[in-house]
Amino acid sequence: MDWSIIGLNFLYAGLGTALTLGFMILGYWIFDAFNPLDINAELGKDNRAVGIVVAAIFIGLGIAVGLVIGMGLN
């Protein structure tokens, strides 16, 4: 068993995770900038519809960006 390959795979997984989270945060900020609704205030008022939309944004961005980064690192 070659430990350098295992270590490199963990490094790629960590790098992919960090990039995916960064792009998810960036995508949320872009959505928040173009949306006339104050998302943070609505989430503070326990608006579940806005929470579902934000969750869908994170799931969609996570899948898309994670696949792109994962395929690029292999």
Backbone as CSV, one residue per row, in Angstrom:
resi,resn,N_x,N_y,N_z,CA_x,CA_y,CA_z,C_x,C_y,C_z
1,MET,0.864,-1.179,0.000,0.000,0.000,0.000,0.906,1.236,0.000
2,ASP,0.642,2.109,-0.940,1.445,3.327,-1.069,0.775,4.467,-0.303
3,TRP,1.406,4.898,0.781,0.818,5.917,1.650,0.806,7.295,1.008
4,SER,1.677,7.539,0.045,1.687,8.856,-0.604,0.421,9.061,-1.443
5,ILE,-0.063,8.002,-2.063,-1.298,8.103,-2.848,-2.488,8.342,-1.931
6,ILE,-2.512,7.653,-0.790,-3.607,7.850,0.161,-3.577,9.271,0.708
7,GLY,-2.395,9.749,1.069,-2.260,11.123,1.561,-2.653,12.148,0.517
8,LEU,-2.295,11.901,-0.735,-2.662,12.815,-1.820,-4.165,12.831,-2.041
9,ASN,-4.816,11.684,-1.912,-6.279,11.638,-2.041,-6.961,12.420,-0.929
10,PHE,-6.450,12.324,0.296,-7.012,13.120,1.389,-6.787,14.606,1.158
11,LEU,-5.628,14.960,0.618,-5.353,16.367,0.293,-6.325,16.872,-0.767
12,TYR,-6.552,16.079,-1.805,-7.508,16.462,-2.849,-8.929,16.583,-2.294
13,ALA,-9.299,15.667,-1.400,-10.635,15.727,-0.806,-10.781,16.983,0.045
14,GLY,-9.768,17.318,0.819,-9.814,18.533,1.636,-9.854,19.782,0.789
15,LEU,-9.054,19.813,-0.275,-9.049,20.961,-1.181,-10.394,21.099,-1.888
16,GLY,-10.956,19.981,-2.329,-12.265,20.022,-2.984,-13.359,20.489,-2.043
17,THR,-13.284,20.056,-0.787,-14.273,20.482,0.201,-14.179,21.977,0.455
18,ALA,-12.961,22.469,0.632,-12.772,23.899,0.889,-13.239,24.742,-0.292
19,LEU,-12.912,24.322,-1.496,-13.345,25.071,-2.685,-14.865,25.036,-2.831
20,THR,-15.472,23.876,-2.587,-16.930,23.769,-2.693,-17.628,24.668,-1.688
21,LEU,-17.160,24.669,-0.444,-17.760,25.543,0.569,-17.574,27.014,0.220
22,GLY,-16.392,27.360,-0.295,-16.146,28.744,-0.696,-17.073,29.193,-1.818
23,PHE,-17.258,28.335,-2.805,-18.147,28.686,-3.907,-19.611,28.703,-3.479
24,MET,-19.968,27.872,-2.494,-21.340,27.910,-1.988,-21.610,29.220,-1.259
25,ILE,-20.646,29.685,-0.482,-20.795,30.980,0.198,-20.867,32.101,-0.820
26,LEU,-20.009,32.058,-1.837,-20.031,33.075,-2.889,-21.368,33.065,-3.635
27,GLY,-21.903,31.885,-3.924,-23.194,31.788,-4.597,-24.324,32.350,-3.755
28,TYR,-24.264,32.124,-2.445,-25.286,32.686,-1.553,-25.198,34.207,-1.544
29,TRP,-23.978,34.747,-1.475,-23.813,36.207,-1.474,-24.323,36.822,-2.775
30,ILE,-24.064,36.165,-3.901,-24.541,36.676,-5.191,-26.065,36.633,-5.241
31,PHE,-26.662,35.526,-4.781,-28.122,35.428,-4.739,-28.706,36.499,-3.832
32,ASP,-28.072,36.740,-2.690,-28.554,37.742,-1.746,-28.428,39.151,-2.329
33,ALA,-27.388,39.384,-3.127,-27.192,40.721,-3.712,-28.235,41.032,-4.783
34,PHE,-28.637,40.034,-5.561,-29.579,40.265,-6.648,-31.043,40.114,-6.232
35,ASN,-31.284,39.635,-5.031,-32.650,39.420,-4.557,-33.108,40.646,-3.763
36,PRO,-34.270,41.209,-4.077,-34.720,42.401,-3.346,-35.154,42.103,-1.913
37,LEU,-35.359,40.848,-1.585,-35.802,40.442,-0.255,-34.594,40.373,0.680
38,ASP,-34.753,40.826,1.918,-33.685,40.710,2.913,-33.737,39.296,3.503
39,ILE,-32.892,38.430,2.995,-32.948,37.016,3.348,-32.626,36.811,4.825
40,ASN,-31.620,37.490,5.340,-31.245,37.297,6.738,-32.369,37.718,7.683
41,ALA,-33.053,38.809,7.367,-34.165,39.251,8.217,-35.323,38.263,8.153
42,GLU,-35.599,37.738,6.960,-36.682,36.772,6.815,-36.366,35.456,7.532
43,LEU,-35.121,35.037,7.485,-34.741,33.833,8.218,-34.825,34.078,9.721
44,GLY,-34.513,35.298,10.149,-34.638,35.646,11.561,-36.085,35.650,12.040
45,LYS,-37.015,35.928,11.119,-38.443,35.901,11.459,-39.040,34.508,11.296
46,ASP,-38.201,33.506,11.098,-38.612,32.107,10.965,-39.512,31.892,9.743
47,ASN,-39.148,32.526,8.625,-39.864,32.329,7.371,-39.352,31.036,6.739
48,ARG,-40.135,29.988,6.826,-39.687,28.674,6.371,-39.585,28.569,4.856
49,ALA,-40.380,29.334,4.139,-40.296,29.305,2.678,-38.935,29.821,2.215
50,VAL,-38.453,30.890,2.832,-37.130,31.420,2.487,-36.052,30.418,2.897
51,GLY,-36.248,29.754,4.027,-35.294,28.736,4.454,-35.202,27.581,3.483
52,ILE,-36.328,27.174,2.933,-36.322,26.093,1.948,-35.613,26.530,0.672
53,VAL,-35.829,27.777,0.253,-35.155,28.287,-0.944,-33.649,28.342,-0.721
54,VAL,-33.226,28.830,0.428,-31.791,28.900,0.723,-31.191,27.497,0.792
55,ALA,-31.904,26.552,1.396,-31.421,25.170,1.438,-31.296,24.584,0.037
56,ALA,-32.255,24.887,-0.825,-32.190,24.393,-2.205,-31.004,24.993,-2.948
57,ILE,-30.707,26.269,-2.672,-29.539,26.902,-3.301,-28.264,26.186,-2.869
58,PHE,-28.134,25.926,-1.558,-26.937,25.251,-1.064,-26.813,23.831,-1.597
59,ILE,-27.912,23.119,-1.681,-27.864,21.749,-2.206,-27.482,21.764,-3.685
60,GLY,-28.115,22.635,-4.462,-27.808,22.709,-5.888,-26.377,23.134,-6.161
61,LEU,-25.917,24.168,-5.469,-24.535,24.612,-5.659,-23.547,23.557,-5.187
62,GLY,-23.879,22.899,-4.081,-22.975,21.871,-3.570,-22.814,20.714,-4.527
63,ILE,-23.906,20.283,-5.110,-23.832,19.181,-6.072,-23.065,19.602,-7.316
64,ALA,-23.426,20.756,-7.877,-22.799,21.201,-9.128,-21.312,21.486,-8.955
65,VAL,-20.977,22.285,-7.963,-19.580,22.658,-7.780,-18.764,21.463,-7.299
66,GLY,-19.344,20.639,-6.431,-18.636,19.470,-5.961,-18.302,18.501,-7.084
67,LEU,-19.218,18.314,-7.998,-18.937,17.435,-9.134,-17.869,18.016,-10.052
68,VAL,-17.946,19.296,-10.302,-16.956,19.930,-11.185,-15.565,19.872,-10.568
69,ILE,-15.470,20.201,-9.288,-14.166,20.179,-8.626,-13.679,18.729,-8.472
70,GLY,-14.562,17.836,-8.115,-14.180,16.438,-7.964,-13.671,15.833,-9.259
71,MET,-14.322,16.134,-10.349,-13.860,15.608,-11.640,-12.564,16.282,-12.068
72,GLY,-12.391,17.539,-11.711,-11.161,18.242,-12.091,-9.944,17.785,-11.302
73,LEU,-10.149,17.362,-10.064,-9.014,16.947,-9.240,-8.566,15.524,-9.534
74,ASN,-9.403,14.734,-10.159,-9.006,13.355,-10.460,-8.266,13.331,-11.724
